[in-house]
Amino acid sequence: MDWVEWVRALFALLATLALIGLAFLVARRLGMVGGVRQGADRRLRVVESLMLDPRRKLLLVRCDDREHLLLVGPGGDRKLDTAPAKPAQTTGEPLA
């Protein structure tokens, strides 16, 4: 290989890496990258999920001290029920 081909390959590699870095910076700036906060200050979480069929899913979502049962599907989302949240179960004792 001639040295010109090596320089061309190195330039192509650097340009590709620069484009990947630029795409990452744009995604981070738009809020697409960064993950979800971990810790006790989160108010919303999915307690349980159940697939009914390939298109519909039941979600049990906890927000503050309430639990909401949601039916999610392509035809729209529906809130089926709302109830006070139950206290978290301890993992030390087996369930009967």
N, CA, C and O of each residue as an XYZ file, in Angstrom:
384
protein
N       0.838     -1.191      0.000
C       0.000      0.000      0.000
C       0.877      1.246      0.000
O       1.907      1.315      0.671
N       0.445      2.189     -0.749
C       1.136      3.464     -0.810
C       0.775      4.291      0.419
O      -0.282      4.070      1.010
N       1.610      5.224      0.815
C       1.342      6.043      2.001
C       0.125      6.931      1.809
O      -0.509      7.313      2.793
N      -0.218      7.268      0.587
C      -1.401      8.084      0.317
C      -2.669      7.300      0.669
O      -3.626      7.869      1.193
N      -2.675      6.012      0.386
C      -3.833      5.179      0.727
C      -3.980      5.041      2.241
O      -5.096      5.016      2.761
N      -2.844      4.950      2.949
C      -2.893      4.892      4.417
C      -3.466      6.185      4.995
O      -4.268      6.143      5.927
N      -3.064      7.318      4.455
C      -3.573      8.612      4.925
C      -5.065      8.725      4.623
O      -5.829      9.221      5.451
N      -5.479      8.272      3.450
C      -6.895      8.308      3.075
C      -7.727      7.415      4.014
O      -8.812      7.816      4.434
N      -7.236      6.219      4.345
C      -7.950      5.317      5.257
C      -8.025      5.912      6.663
O      -9.060      5.822      7.322
N      -6.927      6.520      7.122
C      -6.923      7.150      8.439
C      -7.898      8.332      8.480
O      -8.616      8.507      9.464
N      -7.926      9.130      7.431
C      -8.868     10.245      7.360
C     -10.316      9.748      7.370
O     -11.168     10.340      8.033
N     -10.595      8.678      6.647
C     -11.958      8.119      6.623
C     -12.351      7.628      8.014
O     -13.486      7.835      8.444
N     -11.431      6.984      8.717
C     -11.710      6.520     10.075
C     -11.977      7.687     11.011
O     -12.938      7.651     11.780
N     -11.151      8.712     10.961
C     -11.351      9.887     11.818
C     -12.653     10.613     11.493
O     -13.340     11.083     12.400
N     -12.996     10.710     10.220
C     -14.250     11.358      9.838
C     -15.448     10.566     10.345
O     -16.427     11.152     10.807
N     -15.377      9.229     10.264
C     -16.468      8.385     10.760
C     -16.630      8.541     12.271
O     -17.749      8.686     12.764
N     -15.523      8.512     13.002
C     -15.585      8.691     14.455
C     -16.101     10.081     14.834
O     -16.830     10.226     15.816
N     -15.728     11.091     14.066
C     -16.216     12.446     14.330
C     -17.727     12.532     14.112
O     -18.421     13.187     14.889
N     -18.243     11.888     13.076
C     -19.684     11.894     12.829
C     -20.444     11.158     13.922
O     -21.519     11.599     14.328
N     -19.901     10.039     14.407
C     -20.541      9.315     15.504
C     -20.569     10.178     16.765
O     -21.584     10.233     17.459
N     -19.458     10.849     17.060
C     -19.403     11.737     18.217
C     -20.372     12.896     18.090
O     -21.018     13.269     19.069
N     -20.484     13.468     16.914
C     -21.414     14.570     16.683
C     -22.856     14.114     16.857
O     -23.670     14.829     17.440
N     -23.173     12.924     16.353
C     -24.530     12.390     16.525
C     -24.838     12.158     17.997
O     -25.960     12.408     18.437
N     -23.858     11.683     18.768
C     -24.053     11.489     20.202
C     -24.295     12.819     20.909
O     -25.184     12.912     21.755
N     -23.528     13.838     20.578
C     -23.712     15.152     21.207
C     -25.075     15.748     20.881
O     -25.717     16.338     21.750
N     -25.519     15.602     19.646
C     -26.839     16.106     19.269
C     -27.934     15.338     20.011
O     -28.895     15.939     20.492
N     -27.795     14.022     20.105
C     -28.788     13.212     20.814
C     -28.826     13.580     22.295
O     -29.905     13.649     22.884
N     -27.669     13.818     22.902
C     -27.639     14.210     24.311
C     -28.248     15.598     24.499
O     -28.945     15.849     25.482
N     -27.987     16.479     23.569
C     -28.536     17.839     23.648
C     -30.067     17.828     23.553
O     -30.742     18.638     24.189
N     -30.612     16.890     22.742
C     -32.060     16.779     22.574
C     -32.709     15.932     23.661
O     -33.933     15.796     23.681
N     -31.918     15.359     24.564
C     -32.460     14.582     25.668
C     -32.747     13.135     25.331
O     -33.488     12.471     26.056
N     -32.180     12.631     24.248
C     -32.406     11.241     23.860
C     -31.470     10.283     24.582
O     -31.743      9.084     24.644
N     -30.381     10.788     25.124
C     -29.378      9.968     25.798
C     -29.210     10.515     27.204
O     -29.340     11.719     27.425
N     -28.926      9.654     28.138
C     -28.670     10.136     29.489
C     -29.215      9.204     30.537
O     -28.814      9.278     31.699
N     -30.131      8.317     30.149
C     -30.653      7.344     31.088
C     -31.697      7.919     32.016
O     -32.109      9.073     31.895
N     -32.108      7.082     32.941
C     -33.145      7.428     33.903
C     -32.497      7.606     35.257
O     -31.585      6.864     35.621
N     -32.966      8.585     35.998
C     -32.424      8.818     37.331
C     -32.708      7.622     38.225
O     -33.793      7.043     38.178
N     -31.738      7.263     39.030
C     -31.917      6.203     40.000
C     -31.988      6.837     41.381
O     -31.317      7.834     41.648
N     -32.789      6.265     42.244
C     -32.850      6.771     43.599
C     -34.268      6.776     44.124
O     -35.207      6.384     43.431
N     -34.411      7.224     45.354
C     -35.707      7.185     46.036
C     -36.610      8.348     45.651
O     -37.791      8.333     45.999
N     -36.105      9.352     44.950
C     -36.918     10.525     44.641
C     -37.780     10.348     43.396
O     -38.454     11.291     42.983
N     -37.774      9.160     42.788
C     -38.604      8.919     41.612
C     -40.046      8.691     42.046
O     -40.301      7.969     43.010
N     -40.981      9.300     41.344
C     -42.397      9.217     41.694
C     -43.150      8.187     40.880
O     -44.203      7.722     41.316
N     -42.654      7.815     39.718
C     -43.389      6.968     38.796
C     -42.578      5.713     38.494
O     -41.387      5.789     38.190
N     -43.243      4.546     38.582
C     -42.571      3.306     38.205
C     -43.598      2.269     37.781
O     -44.747      2.297     38.222
N     -43.172      1.355     36.921
C     -44.014      0.250     36.480
C     -43.820     -0.883     37.481
O     -42.713     -1.400     37.636
N     -44.901     -1.266     38.161
C     -44.843     -2.316     39.167
C     -44.864     -3.681     38.495
O     -44.097     -4.573     38.857
N     -45.752     -3.836     37.509
C     -45.893     -5.126     36.838
C     -46.395     -4.897     35.418
O     -47.055     -3.898     35.131
N     -46.073     -5.835     34.539
C     -46.483     -5.761     33.139
C     -46.934     -7.146     32.691
O     -46.311     -8.148     33.042
N     -48.015     -7.203     31.914
C     -48.548     -8.482     31.436
C     -48.966     -8.323     29.979
O     -49.800     -7.480     29.649
N     -48.371     -9.154     29.103
C     -48.759     -9.147     27.694
C     -50.038     -9.952     27.531
O     -50.075    -11.131     27.885
N     -51.082     -9.337     27.003
C     -52.340    -10.038     26.749
C     -52.306    -10.758     25.414
O     -52.729    -11.909     25.307
N     -51.807    -10.084     24.412
C     -51.602    -10.646     23.087
C     -50.487     -9.830     22.441
O     -49.960     -8.919     23.081
N     -50.107    -10.123     21.192
C     -48.982     -9.386     20.600
C     -49.195     -7.879     20.472
O     -48.236     -7.141     20.247
N     -50.423     -7.418     20.609
C     -50.685     -5.987     20.413
C     -51.095     -5.247     21.670
O     -51.025     -4.019     21.701
N     -51.520     -5.954     22.710
C     -52.026     -5.284     23.911
C     -51.261     -5.731     25.151
O     -50.792     -6.866     25.235
N     -51.142     -4.811     26.119
C     -50.405     -5.064     27.337
C     -51.111     -4.397     28.508
O     -51.621     -3.283     28.382
N     -51.139     -5.079     29.646
C     -51.636     -4.498     30.895
C     -50.441     -4.014     31.703
O     -49.452     -4.731     31.848
N     -50.533     -2.799     32.228
C     -49.477     -2.234     33.053
C     -50.046     -1.828     34.403
O     -51.113     -1.219     34.474
N     -49.345     -2.161     35.461
C     -49.668     -1.670     36.788
C     -48.614     -0.625     37.120
O     -47.443     -0.948     37.319
N     -49.045      0.637     37.177
C     -48.136      1.767     37.346
C     -48.383      2.404     38.701
O     -49.528      2.668     39.070
N     -47.307      2.651     39.445
C     -47.422      3.317     40.746
C     -46.952      4.759     40.605
O     -45.860      5.023     40.102
N     -47.787      5.683     41.054
C     -47.450      7.098     41.078
C     -47.794      7.618     42.468
O     -48.959      7.621     42.866
N     -46.781      8.055     43.201
C     -46.919      8.493     44.589
C     -47.572      7.386     45.413
O     -46.978      6.318     45.563
N     -48.762      7.601     45.946
C     -49.403      6.594     46.787
C     -50.599      5.945     46.096
O     -51.491      5.426     46.768
N     -50.631      5.966     44.763
C     -51.730      5.377     43.993
C     -51.171      4.398     42.962
O     -50.073      4.587     42.439
N     -51.942      3.352     42.679
C     -51.603      2.415     41.610
C     -52.680      2.493     40.536
O     -53.872      2.524     40.842
N     -52.258      2.524     39.292
C     -53.171      2.640     38.152
C     -52.988      1.421     37.262
O     -51.861      1.043     36.944
N     -54.106      0.800     36.855
C     -54.081     -0.320     35.924
C     -54.396      0.233     34.539
O     -55.479      0.771     34.310
N     -53.443      0.096     33.615
C     -53.572      0.664     32.276
C     -53.590     -0.450     31.241
O     -52.844     -1.423     31.351
N     -54.446     -0.302     30.235
C     -54.468     -1.178     29.074
C     -53.856     -0.393     27.919
O     -54.398      0.629     27.500
N     -52.730     -0.872     27.408
C     -51.989     -0.171     26.371
C     -52.057     -0.993     25.098
O     -51.787     -2.194     25.111
N     -52.419     -0.343     23.994
C     -52.514     -1.031     22.709
C     -52.534     -0.043     21.571
O     -52.538      1.166     21.799
N     -52.546     -0.542     20.336
C     -52.519      0.348     19.177
C     -53.802      1.156     19.019
O     -53.780      2.214     18.390
N     -54.907      0.692     19.566
C     -56.166      1.420     19.455
C     -56.277      2.560     20.457
O     -57.257      3.305     20.437
N     -55.313      2.701     21.309
C     -55.337      3.746     22.324
C     -55.042      3.152     23.692
O     -55.003      1.933     23.862
N     -54.838      4.019     24.650
C     -54.542      3.602     26.015
C     -55.753      3.887     26.894
O     -56.456      4.878     26.696
N     -55.989      3.010     27.866
C     -57.137      3.157     28.748
C     -56.739      2.931     30.184
O     -55.964      2.021     30.475
N     -57.257      3.744     31.094
C     -57.079      3.510     32.517
C     -58.261      2.676     32.985
O     -59.409      3.113     32.918
N     -57.965      1.464     33.462
C     -59.029      0.560     33.863
C     -59.409      0.732     35.330
O     -60.586      0.631     35.678
N     -58.426      0.993     36.197
C     -58.705      1.061     37.624
C     -57.637      1.886     38.313
O     -56.508      1.997     37.835
N     -58.014      2.468     39.456
C     -57.098      3.204     40.317
C     -57.368      2.780     41.745
O     -58.522      2.692     42.165
N     -56.297      2.515     42.499
C     -56.439      2.079     43.884
C     -55.264      2.611     44.695
O     -54.221      2.951     44.137
N     -55.436      2.682     46.015
C     -54.282      3.063     46.847
C     -53.177      2.018     46.726
O     -53.454      0.826     46.594
N     -51.931      2.465     46.772
C     -50.804      1.548     46.634
C     -50.653      0.686     47.872
O     -50.809      1.158     48.998
N     -50.349     -0.577     47.651
C     -50.100     -1.493     48.760
C     -48.649     -1.350     49.188
O     -47.790     -1.033     48.366
N     -48.363     -1.581     50.476
C     -46.962     -1.496     50.910
C     -46.127     -2.571     50.245
O     -46.637     -3.632     49.885
N     -44.841     -2.294     50.085
C     -43.947     -3.240     49.427
C     -43.789     -4.495     50.276
O     -43.725     -4.417     51.503
N     -43.725     -5.670     49.611
C     -43.574     -6.933     50.308
C     -42.114     -7.134     50.695
O     -41.202     -6.710     49.985
N     -41.912     -7.790     51.836
C     -40.551     -8.131     52.242
C     -40.166     -9.439     51.565
O     -41.013    -10.308     51.361
N     -38.897     -9.579     51.218
C     -38.447    -10.780     50.527
C     -37.978    -11.858     51.491
O     -37.583    -12.938     51.051
N     -38.011    -11.599     52.786
C     -37.512    -12.559     53.771
C     -38.431    -13.719     54.016
O     -37.948    -14.804     54.339
N     -39.739    -13.556     53.882
C     -40.688    -14.614     54.208
C     -41.326    -15.165     52.934
O     -41.695    -14.394     52.048
N     -41.460    -16.489     52.831
C     -42.118    -17.062     51.641
C     -43.608    -16.778     51.665
O     -44.220    -16.657     52.725
N     -44.178    -16.676     50.470
C     -45.604    -16.438     50.327
C     -46.353    -17.747     50.468
O     -45.861    -18.786     50.030
N     -47.540    -17.719     51.073
C     -48.330    -18.946     51.292
C     -49.037    -19.374     50.022
O     -49.745    -20.381     50.019
